[in-house]
Amino acid sequence: MTFCSMGIIFLIGIAKSEPWKFGLIADTQWPSAAGSDSLSGFKNPNSVAVDIINQVNKEFISKGVKIVIAVGDVTDNGSNLALDTRATYVQALYNAGIAFYPLRGNHESSKTAAIEFKRIFPQTQNGVNNATPADAFVYTDSAQTKPAGKTGSAFTVGSGFSSPSTPLSGLSYTFTYNNATFILLDQFTPPDSSANMIDSQQTWISSVLASRPAKTHAFVFGHKGLITENHADILFSTDEATGLPTDDSAGANAFIESLVANKVHYYMGGHDHIHNRAMVSTTDGITAKVQEIILASDSYKFYKPANPSNDSKYDSVAFGHDRETPIAQDYAQIGYYIVTVDSARAWVDYYAVPSGQTGGVIASAPTLTGNWVKRETFGYSLNGREFAIPQGQSYTTVIDSFGGTTARILSGINTSTAKDSSGRTCTQMIGTGWSSNTTTTIASKILSLWGMANTMGSTQTGNYTLSLSYSPPTSSLGIQGGNFGLVAKNNNGSWMNAVDGNFGGTKNFVLGPWSSSATLGTYGLDTNAHTAWAVINFNGDFAVAGFEQGTITSPINQSIPTTSKIYMKGYKLIMPVKFADKATAIEFFSLSGRLILRVIPKGNILDLSGFNKDFKNKEVIIKFSSGTQLNVQKIFVY
């Protein structure tokens, strides 16, 4: 169930850094049935949700992730056989060259499980994947659960592996990959049965985060959350049965403050079997806030969120106020996550399939392959900002600048009506991010905008006006004709006029500043302020550039009568006054049909001196539209 939630500029050859991805999976539990491997006929042996795992693995492989993180409860009964079974069904990832880094959960909390976990997942200590011990492979006679055979050699992904102590080696651990640091936190019994609290790991956590290279990402994971929606016990609880969100307030505060001080944007966990995003504050509600992401279930069971919420039930009583700001909630879904890291930017795509339950258990996994739906995308950037916008509030506080480009939302309000299951309204957490364009095809930096979708499962936002500043082109010719302005990336990664991505609206160009009377689909160019703007209703990547144009399709043998010939004199285009007065557009094409320039003429003489690099010593085709008459002619520019 779902709750919250001209100097003409061309568009060719936009340079970008190569992004990389990692996947997230949570709570792969399945119950053991007496006398058989599982409740669903050998598809899920030894209390492991193999049927779901196999289908999610296919998604990780097809989407090209480099790493998969499993945030605990990798089995249901926590036995060595169950752990070995989970390790066996990682093999498909190893065969694809994908590294696997798991955590224990409360279902593997014993000393015995800790020992076996370290043995079958040696990569948590040294980064060496595809090194499962031979005696840990678990085979069954059922073709439905036959695991992938091992191929290839062991391989290493990541570097800088360390743990907070010898007993926790390979249980709580950190490593670095590319431009990101990963910290996975274990709060359960270690092999020596010593006490294990997150408090005792805090010095190590802070040190790892503070010492990572500047301008790099950090992602922190645990099995349990900071505040969760069904379970009351948390990362700082010592007992699952009696744990509360108020446990170890000093430790929780130190942890949240450390994450925020070290620019960690997301803490991610499982345990609750509910997709839930919220900002969680320190106990004073003021000092620091971090976004907590609880991952959807990959299990047979689906918990219902508490009503009233655990935050309201416990934190409000203990501290006099709530600590949690709901952002989005989606429960009774089987889900997985793809995190894309692209230079300073990082964003998360959440995919899911309905379980068929509203809180309960399923006897068999539904067919997931082919039925996954992207439920939401959210993100942040190291060079951007984040804005919490409550429902009914204006977006006009969203202002950010980077490298000479300024982005502003000029109009619009948060029109979402999403609530979580306890009735709390969801706040939109809007993120901005930036990437640099290394070519001359874009007249601004590229803005990424996340977090404004009104409902889970839809990319549509409320109507708002986005403005981006741009660097003035070398000439004012052409930009006034409606072929230069705010562009957005489409689903194929190509740039389009931003309003072409709208849900509805009427396309209309305005030469001038934005006006409050502008409706959805209106776009404009303020040549005095050097800003492009558009009234849109979706998020994405935006920039200022010329729009893609079609190639010339009219026969080239059409010509303007000799007495009306268009000709060049130096860098000036001379045309008959009678045509110029009626002309709606003059377009210049290369002989291959590529549009070079589109101009709305003012008078019968156009100075093209700003375009000598595009025109000099070239034969070009001019398409001249005058009223209903279309003329095409070749000219040579000296």
N, C-alpha and C positions, 0 to 999 in steps of 0.2 A: 504494500500500500504506500501511497505517496503523500508526503506532506511538503514542507518547505522547498520550499525551494525558491611675339609669344615668347618669349624664348620658349619654344615648344619643348616639352619634356617627354621623352619616349619611355616605353615600358619593357625594354628588351634587356636581358642579361643581368637581372638583379642578383647581386652576390649575397650569399648568406653562409653562415657557419653551419657545419654539419651537426644536427642534433643527435642525441642518443637517448635510449629509453630503458626503463626498468619496470618490471611488473610486480603487483602486490596480490597476494592470496591470503585468505584467513580461515581459520577454524575448519579444517578438513576432517571432521569427525563423522563416523557412522556407527550405529549401535551393532553389537554382536548379537546374533540370534542363536539360540540353542540348537545345536546339531547342524548348523550351516555357517557359511562365511558371513552372511549378512541377511538383512530383511528383504533384499531385492534379488535373490538368486545368484549369488556369487559375483555380482558386479562390484561389491565393496568389501573385500576380504579384510578380516582381522581388525575391525573397527576403524577402517580408513575409507574415506569417501572417494574411492578410486574412480568411479564413473564420472564424478564431477571434476576431479583432478585431471583426468585424461582430456576432457573437453576444454578445460581452461588452458592446459598446456598447449593445445593446438592454437589457441588464440595468442599466447605468448610467442610461440614460434612464428606464426604468420605475421605478427606485428613487429618482429625484429628486435625484441628486447635483448639486452646484454646480460641482465641480472634479474632474478626473481627473488623477492623477499617474502617469506612466510612468517606471519606474526603470531605463531603459537597455536596451541591445541591442534597439533598436526595429526593427532589420533584421538580416539574416544577413550580407550581404556588405559593408555600409557604403558602397555607392556613392551618388553623388548621385541616381541614378534610384531606388534603393531608399528613400532618405530622402524623396524627393518622393512616392513611393508611400505611405509611412507618413503623410505629411502629408495626402494626398488622402483617406485613409480615417478621418481625424479629423472630416471635414466633418459627419457625422451628429450628432456631439456639438455642434459649433458651431450647427447648425440648431436644436438643442434648447436653446440658451442655456447650454451647459455649457462651461466653460473647460478647456483642456488644457495641462498643464505637464510637459514631458518632460525626461529626462536622456539623455546619451550613455552607451553602454556600451563595452566593449572591442571590439565589432564595428563601432563608429563612432569609433575612437580617433584617426584621422588628422587632419592639418591640414586637408586638403580637406573632410573630413566636418564639421569644426568650422565652417568658413565656410558651408557649405550649411545646416547645422543652424540657425545663427543667422538665415539669410535666410528660411527657410521657417517658422520658429517665432518670429516677432518678439515674441510675447507674453512670452517669457522675459526680455526687456529692459524692457518697458513695460506689460505686462498687457493689451495690445490683442489680443483673440482674433478669429477669423473674418477674418483678414487674410492668408491664404495667397496668395503671389504667383500671378498667373494662369498663369505659365509652369511652375509647380510641380505643377499638376494633371495626373495621369497617368490616361489612359483606356485601356480595352481593349475589344475587340469582344465579349467574353464577358459575357453577361447575369449570370453568376454573380459577376462582380467589378465590375459597374457601380457606381461610387461615387455617393453622394448629391450632387445638385446644390446649389450654394451658394444659400442663402436668407438674407434679412436683412442687416443691416449689421454692421460691426465693433462689438464691445462690449468693455468693460473689466471685468475681474474681478481684484480685489486692488489693493493700494497699497503704497507704500514699497519699490519694486523697487531692489535694489542688488546689486553683485557685489564680490568681494574685490580685483579689479584690472581694468585696461582689457583686457588679453588674455583674461581670463575672463568678460568681460561677456556675459550671456545664457547662459553655460555652467554656471558655479557662480553661483547667484543666490538671493535671498530675497525674499519678499513677505509681506504680511499680508492675511488675509481674515477678516472678522468677529472672533472672539475667539481667533484662532490665527495663529501665525507659522510659515511654511514655509521650510526651508533645503534646497536641492538641491545636492549636491556633485559636481563633475566632477573627475576625476583624470587626464584624458587630454590629448593634445597640443592646445594652443590654436592659433589662426590664425597666430600669429607664431613657432610652433615652440619657444617658450620652455619651460623646465622647469616642470612642474606637479605639486607635491606637496601633499597635504592639510596638511602642517606649515605651509606658507607661507600657508595660508588660516585658520589657527587663531585668530589675533588677531581677524580679521573675524568668524569663527564665534562666538567668545565675546562679542564686542561686540554682535552682533545679538541673541543670546539674553539677555544681561544687560540690554539697553536696552528690551526689549519691555514692554508694559504689565503691571502686576502682575495676578496671578490670571488669566492667559491661558495658552493651550496653546502648545506648540512641537513641531513634528514635523520630524525631520531624516532626509534620504534620501541614499543614494548607490547606485551600481550594485553595487559589491562590498561584502562584509560585513566584520565585525570578526574573526570566526572562522566559516568556513563548513564544510559537511559533505562536499562533494565536491571542489571546488576548494581548493587550498592557498593561492593568492594572495588578497590581501585589499585593503581600502581603502588600506592603507599600503604596498603592494608597488609596486615600479617595473617589474616584469616579470611577465607572466602565466605564462610557462613556468617561471620559477625562483622565483616568489614563495612566501612561507611565512607562517603565522600569527604568526611571531616577528618579522617585518619591522618596522623602525622602532618599537621598543618605546616609546621616549620620546614619539614622536608619538602613538601609540595611547593611551598613558596620559593625555597631556594632553587628548586628544579626549574620552575616557570621563569623565575628571574634570570637564571643562567641561559635558558633558551633565548629569551628576548634580548639579553645583553649581547649574545653572540650571533644575533640575526638569524636564528632558526625560525622559519615561518610555520612549519607543520610538525606536530607530534602525531604519530599514527599508531593505531593499535587495533585489537580485535575484541574477543571475549563476549561481546554483546550481541553478535549476529545481526546487527542493524547498521545500515549506512547512516551515519550521523556526523554532521559538521557543526562545530560551535566554537566561539571564542571563550576560553576559560581564563579567569583572572586569578591572581593571588587572593588570599582570604580577605584582604582589605578592600578588594574591588577596584583598586586604583593603580598600584605599583607596576604591574605588568600583566599582559594578556597574550596568550598564544592560541593559534588555531589548532584544535584537536580534531582529527579525522578518525572515526571509528569505522572499520571496514565491514562491508556486507558479508553475509554468511556464505560459506562453501560447504555446508554441512546439511544434515537432515533436519535440523531444528531451527526454529525461527522465533525469537523472543519478541514479546510485545513491550513497547516502551511503557514505563511507569506513568501513572496519572493519579495524583500530581507527580511532577518530575522529581527525581532524586535530589536535584539541586534545590528545588523549592522545599522539599520535605525535610532535608537535613541542613544544607548550607544556610538557608535563610534563617532557620532557628538558631544555629550556632553563631552566625556572624552578623545577623541583622539585615542581610541582603542576599540576593542571588549572585552567583559567581559566573553563571553561564549565559552567553548570548547565542540563542539558536540561529543557525544559518540555513541548514537544509537537513531533511530527514526522509528516509526511504526504507521502509522495513518490509519483511517477508519477500525479499529478493535474493536470488543467488547472483553473486557479483564478483567482478575482478577489476583491477585498476591498471592503467598504463600511465606512467609518469614520464614526460618528455623533458629533457634538459637541453636547452639550446642557448649556450653562452650564459648571459645573465638571467635568462628567462627559464621558468619551470612551470609546467602545467600538468594537470591530472585529468584524464578521461576515465569516467566511471561507467562501466558496462554492466548490464544486468538482464536477467530473465525472471519473471514472476515465479515464485515457488508454488503457488496455488494455495498457500496457507496465509492466514492473517495472524498467526501466532500459534505454533504447534509443530508437528513433525510430518515429514513425508516418508512414504514407504519405498519410493524409488525416485531417482533423479529424473527430471524431465529432459527432453531433448534440448540441449543448449546450443549446439552447433547450428548455425544458420538462423538462430532466433535472438541473438544478443542485440540489445538496443543501447545506444549511448544515452545514459540518463542525465549526465551533466558534465560540464568542463569547468574547471576553476584553476586559477594560477596566480603566480606572483613573479616579481623580477627583482634582482639585486639592485637594479638601477631605477626601479619604479617606486610607487607608493601604494598604500592600501587605505580604503575609505569604508567605514561602516555607515551604511545608509538605512535607517529604519523605514518601515512602511509609511507611506504618505509624506516622506521628507524629500526635499529637492536634491537633485543630482548636481546642482551648480557649485557645490564645494569640491567637485572632482576637477582638479587643476594639477598639471604636472609638466615639467620641462626637462629636456635632455638635448644636449649638443646643439643648442640654438633653435630647437623646435619646441613650441608650447602647445599642449593639448588642453582644451577646456570643454566641459559640457555646459552649453549655454542655456538649455532648457530641459525640462522633464522632471518627473518625480518617480519614486519607487511605487509603482501601482500594484505590486504583488500583494496577494491576500493569503499567501501560504502560512500555515501554522504547523507546529509539531503536534504529536498525538496528545499532548497535555494541554493544548490550546494556546501555547505561547506563540506569538507572531515571530516570523523569521526575518532577520535583518540581512540585507544584501552586503556581502563583503566584496567590494569592487577592487580589483587589482589593475594597476597599470604597469607596463613594461616597455622597454625600448630596444631596438636593434638598429645598427647603423647601416646605411646603404653605401656601398663602396663604388658605385658607378654614378654617372650623371643622369640616370634614367628616372630618378625620384628627386623631387624638390624639397623633401623634408626627411627627418628621421622616421622610422617605422614604429608606430604605436601598437601595442597589444593591449586589449581591453577585455577583462574577464569579470564574471560574477553578477551580471544584471538580468539573467533570464528569470522570467516570472514564475514558471512552473517547472517541476522536475520532468525531464523527458522532452522538453522543448527548448529551442534556442531563441525563441522570440522574447524580446524585452518590451518594456513600455516604450512609447515614442519619446525620443530625446534628440537634441541637436548637438552634434559633435563638431568642434572646430579645431583645425590644425593650422599652425603658421607654416609658411614656406619661404625659401630663399628666392628673392625676385629673379626671374629669368633675365637674360641679357637684353631682351627686347620685349615690348608689351604686345607685339603683334600676335594674334591668334588666341591668346588666353581668354579673350573676352567672348569667344564664340561658343562657350559651353562645352568645350572638349578638353578642359583642364580643370581639375578640382580634386575633391576627396575621393580616393579609391580604396577599395577593400579587397582582400583576398577571397576568392571563391573556393568551393570545395575541391577544385582541381589545383589549387595553388596559384592560379593566374589572377591578375589584377583586373578589377572591373569598377565601373562607376559605383560608388558606395550605395546609392539608392537602388541599384539593381538587385541588391541582396535583401531588400525589404520584404516583409510580409504585408502585401497590399500597398496602398498609397498611389499617388499620381506623380509621375516624373515631371519636374518643372525646373528650369534653370533661371537663376536670378543673378544679374551682374550687380553686386553691391553687398552691403553687410546684411547679416541675419536680421529678420524682423520677427516679432512674436506672432505675427499672423501666418508665418510659414507653416505649412501642413506637411504631413508625412509624404516623402518623395521629393520635396523641394530641396534643391542643392544650389550653392552659390559660391561666388568668388568675390572677396573684398580686396580689390587691387590696391587700395590705399593702405589698408592694415596688413596686407600680404597674408591673408587667411583664407582657407577654403573651409566650407561648412556644409553640412547636410543633415536633414531630419530623417533619422533612421530608427529601426527597432530590432537590432541584433548586435551582438558582440563580435569581435574578431581582430584582425590585423588591418591597420589603416595607414595611409600615407597621402601625400599630395603629388599628383602626376597628371600627365596627359592620359586620356582614355584610349583604350584599344579601339581601332577603327577597322572597318572592313576594307578589303581591297577593291580596286576599281573594277567594275563589271560592265561598264558601257563600252560599245565598240570604239576603238581608238580612231577609226577613219572618219568619225564625226569631226567636223571642223567649224570654226566660226567663219562667217563670210569674210572675204579679203578686206572689204571696206570696214569690217568691225574687228580686225585682228588684234589680239592681245600680243604685246611684244615687250621685250626687255630693253631698257636703256640704262646701261651701267647696272646698278643693283636695284633699280626701280622698275616695277612692273606697271606698264601703261595699258589701260583698257578703255574702251569707249564709255563716255559718260552715261549714255543712255542705258548701257548694260549695268554699269556700276551702281546706278541709282536703284535698280531693281534687284541686284544680286543678293541672294541669300547666303551664298558661301562660295569661296574659291579654295579648291583643294589641290595640293601638289603631291604627285605620286612619283616614286621611282619607276623605271621601266618594268621592274618585276611586279609592280602593283602595290608596293608598301607606301602607306600614307606618310608623307614627310611633314606636311603642314596643312592646317585648315584655318582659314581667315574669314572673318566677317568684315568686308571692306567698308571703309569710310572714305568716300571720294573715289576717284578713278586712278589714283597713284598709290602704290604700296612700296614702301622702302624695305627691301629685303637684306640690307647690309648686315644685319645681325645674324644672317644665316649663310654667310659666304662659305662656311665649312660644309654646309649641307647642299649648296646649290652650285658653287663655282665649278666651271669646267664640266658640267654634267648636263645631259639631256634629261628633261623631266616631262611628265605629262601633267597638264593642267585640266582639271574638271571644273567648268564654270557653270554654276547654276544661276539662271536669271529668270525669275518667275517660274513658269512651268517649262522653260526651255533649258535643255542640258547640252552643253557644248564641250567637246574634248579636243585638245590640241597639244602637239609636242612643241617645246621650245628648247633652245640650248642657252645655257647661262654662261657667259664668258667671265 
